[in-house]
Amino acid sequence: MEDAIAAAEDAGLELRDVEALRPNYSRTLRHWVANLEVNAEGARALVGERTYRIWQLYMAGSAVAFETGHIAVDQILLADPDRPWEHGRKRLLAVDD
């Protein structure tokens, strides 16, 4: 990630926010696997047993890899430094009195 941020900054962009999405991806994949299994008959009819199993195993394995930290995904928000800060987590910061 450091290389991507450095390249973006070299291109004149400013880092506005970084968010680790790893826990969200794990939960999402677990929901997808559950939905696939609930709809197994229709999925198998559509793509066949082999493709169904590949996707089932891929998503279940990916969920475990995200849960254990073996893979991760981060969202990086970059912007033109001359644009005002209008989005992101600024709304979550405490207001100084």
N, C-alpha and C positions, 0 to 999 in steps of 0.2 A: 504494500500500500504506500509505503514511503516513496518509492520510485514514481508511482502514479501522481502523488501529490507534488513532488518536486518537478515533474514534467509539466504539470498544469500551472504551477507557479512560474516556471520558466516561460510559459506561453502567455503570461500576463494575467492569469486568473488568480482569484483569492479563495482560499479555503474558508467556507462559511460554516460547515457542520460535517461531522462524521458520526455515523451511527452503526453499531454492530447489530446485525440482524440475525445472527446465528441462532439464538433461542427461538425466534419467530419462525425461522425456516424449519426447525425440527418439529415444532407443533403443527405447522402447515402440512408438512409431509406426512405426519401421522394421520391427520384428517383425510388427506388424499388417499392414503392406503386404506383407511377404514371405508371411505366412500367407494373405492374400487372394489373392495371385497363385498360390500352390500350389493353392488351392481355387477357382480362377477359373471352372472349368466349372460347379461347383455353385452358386457365387455368382451367375453370370450366369443360370442356370436359375431361381434363386429371385427375383431382383430385376430382371433384364434388363440389357442392355448399357449403357444410359445411366446407370443408378444405380450399376452396378459401376464404371464409369469415373469418375463424380463422386467416389465414395468413395476410389478409388485415388489420384486426383489430389489430393484434399483432404488425405488422410493423408500422402502423399509431400511435398506442399508445406508442410504443417504441420511435418513432421520437419525440413525444411530451415530453416524460420523459427525453430524452437527452437534448432537447431544454430548459426545465425548470430546469435542474440540479438535477432531482430526481434520475437519474442513470448516471453513467460515466464509461469511460474506459480509461486506461492509458497504454502506451507502455513503458516498462522498458528495457533498453539495459544494459546487464551485460556482463562482460568479465573477462578473466584471467588477473590479474594485470600485468603480465609479457609481455603481448602482446602489441605491439605499437598501439597508437591511429591512426587509419587510416580512420575511418568512423565517422558518426554522424554530428553534426552541427559545427564542428571546422571551416569548410569552410565559415561559416557565420559570424565568429568573425572578428572584425576590426584588421587590421595588425598594430602593433606598429612600428612607424618610428624611 
